[in-house]
Amino acid sequence: KTGLIKELLLNQAYVNLFTRPRRFGKTLNMSMVEKFFSVEYAGRGDLFQGLHIWEGTSADGEETTDAMGKGDKYRKLQGTYPVIFLSFADVKETTFQEARKKICKLLQLTYNKFDFLLKSDLLNENEKGDFQKISPEMENYMASLSLKLLSAYLSRYYGKKAIILLDEYDTPMQEAYINGYWKEMADFIRSFFNSTFKTNPYLERAVLTGITRISKESIFSDLNNLKVITTTSEKYADCFGFTEEEVFAALEEYGLSGQEQQVKDWYDGFSFGKKRDIYNPWSIISFFR
């Protein structure tokens, strides 16, 4: 699945949204992307040794030709970017006020990971004041600017633009629809997304995951730099979940050879794009157990 990293590097879109059903490894892939790029994992190439991105192979295992030599082009990027990673998976409140407060708290927790910036000489007093304004009670304008500001601070500190990863982006919108505060949440998220992903000069790349694609007219109206990769996108069909070949190989590794047809009858994977069936990892691992 590390072939996804290469696709993100080669992809011209600055903001990429992957939509997949539940339990298809979205969060796992986001964690993989974080550990590849983040400076927090500098020197942890051992996490990727033997995998496609490290050996200079594509997602299907074929060798790639890089000017810097097999795999070197990508190995040199491991652990070199400031990465901001947060998830909206827990934003399931029944009112807009509580949901907004939960999002703001998550933003505060994200800032807490980088509080070493307050001790540096790179932030002036006004910027340090803004840093400390990030809280569950902050005003909407500060919430919408929060990740843009953090990107700027991190870019200045590390000398590189930031990568932003947002997992389960659509959970607040789903809850807003169910509980009757769609408009308030759409307005809030639209402003937040615009500042974070559209008008952010300190953004290197962004990846969002979710179950559904919220209509462009609602929260993505200004994001003309967004690429949406759905289950029908042929190029990324193998990047999430297991192919049938991978399932059969795993059965053999677990000593369950001969049960291939049983798995096919029991699960009968999703068809992504025009490619093979894709099986969700949670179900297959549960079968092994």
C-alpha positions as CSV (number, residue, x, y, z in Angstrom):
1,K,0.0,0.0,0.0
2,T,3.0,2.3,0.2
3,G,2.5,2.9,-3.5
4,L,0.0,5.5,-2.4
5,I,2.9,7.6,-1.1
6,K,4.4,7.7,-4.5
7,E,1.1,8.6,-6.1
8,L,0.7,11.5,-3.7
9,L,4.2,12.8,-4.6
10,L,3.5,12.5,-8.4
11,N,0.0,13.8,-8.2
12,Q,-0.4,17.4,-9.2
13,A,-3.3,18.0,-6.9
14,Y,-2.4,19.8,-3.7
15,V,-5.5,18.5,-1.9
16,N,-6.6,14.9,-2.3
17,L,-9.8,13.5,-0.9
18,F,-10.1,9.7,-0.7
19,T,-13.6,8.3,-0.1
20,R,-14.0,4.7,1.0
21,P,-16.5,2.6,2.9
22,R,-15.9,1.9,6.6
23,R,-13.2,-0.4,7.7
24,F,-11.2,-0.1,4.5
25,G,-8.0,1.1,6.1
26,K,-8.4,4.9,5.6
27,T,-7.0,5.7,9.1
28,L,-4.2,3.1,8.7
29,N,-3.1,4.6,5.4
30,M,-3.1,8.1,6.9
31,S,-0.9,6.8,9.7
32,M,1.4,5.3,7.1
33,V,1.6,8.6,5.2
34,E,2.3,10.4,8.4
35,K,5.2,8.1,9.4
36,F,6.7,8.4,6.0
37,F,6.8,12.1,5.8
38,S,6.8,13.5,9.3
39,V,10.0,14.8,10.9
40,E,8.9,13.1,14.1
41,Y,9.9,9.8,12.3
42,A,13.2,11.0,10.9
43,G,15.6,8.2,10.6
44,R,12.9,5.5,10.8
45,G,13.4,4.1,7.4
46,D,13.2,0.7,9.0
47,L,9.5,1.1,9.0
48,F,9.5,1.0,5.2
49,Q,12.3,-1.4,4.4
50,G,11.2,-4.1,2.0
51,L,8.1,-2.2,1.0
52,H,7.3,-0.8,-2.4
53,I,8.2,2.8,-1.7
54,W,11.5,1.9,-0.2
55,E,12.5,-0.5,-3.0
56,G,11.6,1.8,-5.8
57,T,8.6,-0.3,-7.0
58,S,5.1,0.8,-7.9
59,A,2.0,-0.3,-6.1
60,D,1.8,-3.5,-8.3
61,G,5.4,-4.4,-7.5
62,E,7.0,-3.4,-10.8
63,E,10.3,-1.6,-10.8
64,T,10.4,2.1,-11.4
65,T,13.2,4.1,-13.0
66,D,14.2,7.1,-10.9
67,A,16.9,9.6,-11.9
68,M,18.4,9.2,-8.4
69,G,18.4,5.4,-8.6
70,K,16.1,2.7,-7.5
71,G,14.2,3.9,-4.4
72,D,16.7,6.6,-3.5
73,K,14.4,9.4,-4.7
74,Y,11.8,8.5,-2.1
75,R,14.0,7.3,0.6
76,K,15.6,10.8,0.8
77,L,12.1,12.2,1.6
78,Q,11.3,10.0,4.6
79,G,11.1,12.0,7.8
80,T,11.7,15.4,6.2
81,Y,8.4,17.3,6.4
82,P,6.4,18.9,9.2
83,V,3.1,17.0,9.3
84,I,-0.2,18.1,10.9
85,F,-2.5,15.1,11.5
86,L,-5.9,15.3,13.1
87,S,-9.2,13.3,12.9
88,F,-12.8,14.4,13.1
89,A,-13.9,10.8,13.8
90,D,-15.1,11.7,17.3
91,V,-17.1,14.8,16.4
92,K,-20.6,13.3,16.9
93,E,-22.3,15.9,19.0
94,T,-26.1,16.6,18.7
95,T,-25.8,20.4,18.7
96,F,-23.7,22.8,16.6
97,Q,-22.4,24.5,19.7
98,E,-21.0,21.3,21.1
99,A,-19.7,20.1,17.8
100,R,-17.9,23.3,17.1
101,K,-16.4,23.2,20.6
102,K,-15.2,19.6,20.0
103,I,-13.5,20.6,16.7
104,C,-11.8,23.6,18.4
105,K,-10.6,21.3,21.2
106,L,-9.1,18.9,18.7
107,L,-7.4,21.9,17.1
108,Q,-6.0,22.9,20.5
109,L,-4.7,19.3,21.1
110,T,-3.0,19.5,17.7
111,Y,-1.3,22.8,18.7
112,N,-0.2,21.2,21.9
113,K,2.0,18.8,20.0
114,F,4.0,21.7,18.7
115,D,4.2,23.9,21.8
116,F,8.0,23.8,21.4
117,L,7.4,26.6,18.9
118,L,6.5,28.9,21.8
119,K,10.0,28.5,23.2
120,S,11.7,29.3,19.9
121,D,12.8,32.7,18.7
122,L,10.9,32.3,15.4
123,L,7.6,33.6,16.7
124,N,7.1,37.2,17.7
125,E,4.9,38.2,20.7
126,N,1.8,38.7,18.5
127,E,2.2,35.2,17.0
128,K,2.8,33.7,20.4
129,G,-0.4,35.4,21.5
130,D,-2.3,33.9,18.6
131,F,-0.9,30.5,19.4
132,Q,-2.3,30.7,22.9
133,K,-5.7,31.8,21.6
134,I,-6.3,28.3,20.2
135,S,-8.9,26.9,22.6
136,P,-12.4,25.4,22.7
137,E,-13.8,28.9,23.2
138,M,-11.9,30.7,20.4
139,E,-13.7,32.8,17.9
140,N,-14.7,31.5,14.5
141,Y,-12.1,33.5,12.7
142,M,-9.3,32.0,14.8
143,A,-10.6,28.5,14.3
144,S,-10.7,28.9,10.5
145,L,-7.2,30.3,10.5
146,S,-5.7,27.9,13.0
147,L,-4.1,25.3,10.7
148,K,-3.0,28.0,8.2
149,L,-1.2,29.7,11.1
150,L,0.3,26.5,12.4
151,S,1.5,25.6,8.8
152,A,3.2,29.0,8.7
153,Y,5.0,28.5,12.0
154,L,6.1,25.0,11.2
155,S,7.3,26.0,7.7
156,R,9.4,28.7,9.3
157,Y,10.8,26.4,11.9
158,Y,11.7,23.5,9.5
159,G,12.3,25.4,6.3
160,K,9.7,23.3,4.5
161,K,6.0,23.6,3.7
162,A,3.6,21.5,5.8
163,I,1.7,18.4,4.9
164,I,-1.8,18.3,6.4
165,L,-3.7,15.0,7.0
166,L,-7.4,15.2,8.0
167,D,-9.1,11.8,8.7
168,E,-12.9,11.3,8.7
169,Y,-13.5,14.9,7.4
170,D,-17.2,14.2,6.9
171,T,-18.2,12.9,10.3
172,P,-19.2,16.4,11.6
173,M,-21.3,17.0,8.4
174,Q,-23.1,13.6,8.8
175,E,-24.0,14.4,12.4
176,A,-25.1,18.0,11.4
177,Y,-27.5,16.5,8.8
178,I,-28.9,14.0,11.3
179,N,-29.3,16.5,14.1
180,G,-30.5,19.5,12.2
181,Y,-27.6,22.0,12.2
182,W,-26.4,21.5,8.7
183,K,-26.2,25.1,7.6
184,E,-24.2,26.3,10.7
185,M,-21.7,23.4,10.4
186,A,-21.4,23.9,6.6
187,D,-20.6,27.6,7.0
188,F,-18.1,26.8,9.7
189,I,-16.3,24.0,7.8
190,R,-16.3,25.9,4.5
191,S,-14.5,28.8,6.1
192,F,-12.1,26.4,7.8
193,F,-11.4,24.4,4.6
194,N,-10.9,27.6,2.6
195,S,-8.2,29.0,4.9
196,T,-6.5,25.6,5.4
197,F,-6.5,24.1,1.9
198,K,-7.2,27.0,-0.5
199,T,-5.5,30.2,0.6
200,N,-2.6,28.5,2.5
201,P,0.8,29.3,0.9
202,Y,2.5,27.1,3.5
203,L,0.8,23.9,2.4
204,E,2.8,21.3,0.5
205,R,0.1,18.6,0.2
206,A,-3.1,17.7,2.0
207,V,-4.9,14.4,2.2
208,L,-8.5,14.0,3.5
209,T,-10.4,10.8,4.0
210,G,-14.1,10.1,4.5
211,I,-16.9,7.8,3.7
212,T,-18.8,10.2,1.5
213,R,-18.2,13.1,-0.8
214,I,-20.0,16.1,0.4
215,S,-21.4,18.1,-2.5
216,K,-18.9,20.7,-3.9
217,E,-21.5,23.4,-3.6
218,S,-21.6,23.1,0.2
219,I,-18.1,22.9,1.9
220,F,-15.8,22.6,-1.1
221,S,-17.1,25.5,-3.2
222,D,-13.8,27.4,-3.3
223,L,-11.4,24.4,-3.5
224,N,-10.5,24.3,-7.2
225,N,-7.2,22.6,-6.1
226,L,-9.1,19.5,-4.8
227,K,-8.9,16.1,-6.4
228,V,-11.6,13.6,-5.3
229,I,-10.6,9.9,-5.5
230,T,-13.7,7.7,-5.1
231,T,-14.1,3.9,-5.2
232,T,-14.6,4.2,-9.0
233,S,-11.1,5.8,-9.5
234,E,-9.2,3.1,-11.3
235,K,-5.7,4.4,-10.5
236,Y,-6.1,4.1,-6.7
237,A,-8.2,0.9,-6.6
238,D,-5.5,-1.1,-4.9
239,C,-4.3,1.5,-2.4
240,F,-7.0,0.7,0.2
241,G,-8.1,-2.8,1.3
242,F,-6.8,-6.1,0.0
243,T,-6.9,-7.4,-3.5
244,E,-8.0,-11.0,-4.0
245,E,-4.4,-12.0,-4.6
246,E,-3.3,-10.4,-1.3
247,V,-6.1,-12.2,0.5
248,F,-5.1,-15.6,-0.9
249,A,-1.4,-14.9,0.0
250,A,-2.4,-14.1,3.5
251,L,-4.5,-17.3,3.8
252,E,-1.4,-19.2,2.9
253,E,0.7,-17.4,5.4
254,Y,-1.8,-18.1,8.1
255,G,-1.9,-21.8,7.2
256,L,-5.4,-21.5,5.8
257,S,-4.6,-22.6,2.2
258,G,-7.6,-24.3,0.6
259,Q,-10.1,-21.9,2.1
260,E,-10.0,-19.4,-0.8
261,Q,-13.4,-20.2,-2.1
262,Q,-14.9,-20.1,1.4
263,V,-13.6,-16.5,1.8
264,K,-15.0,-15.6,-1.6
265,D,-18.4,-17.0,-0.8
266,W,-18.4,-15.5,2.7
267,Y,-17.3,-12.0,1.8
268,D,-17.4,-11.4,-2.0
269,G,-15.4,-8.1,-2.0
270,F,-16.3,-4.7,-3.3
271,S,-15.6,-3.9,-6.9
272,F,-13.5,-0.7,-7.2
273,G,-13.3,0.9,-10.6
274,K,-13.1,-1.8,-13.3
275,K,-10.4,-3.7,-11.3
276,R,-10.6,-6.8,-9.2
277,D,-12.6,-7.3,-6.0
278,I,-11.2,-5.4,-3.0
279,Y,-11.7,-6.8,0.5
280,N,-11.7,-4.7,3.6
281,P,-8.9,-5.5,6.0
282,W,-11.0,-5.6,9.1
283,S,-13.2,-8.4,7.8
284,I,-10.4,-10.4,6.4
285,I,-8.3,-10.2,9.7
286,S,-11.5,-11.2,11.6
287,F,-11.8,-14.2,9.4
288,F,-8.2,-15.2,10.3
289,R,-9.1,-15.0,13.9
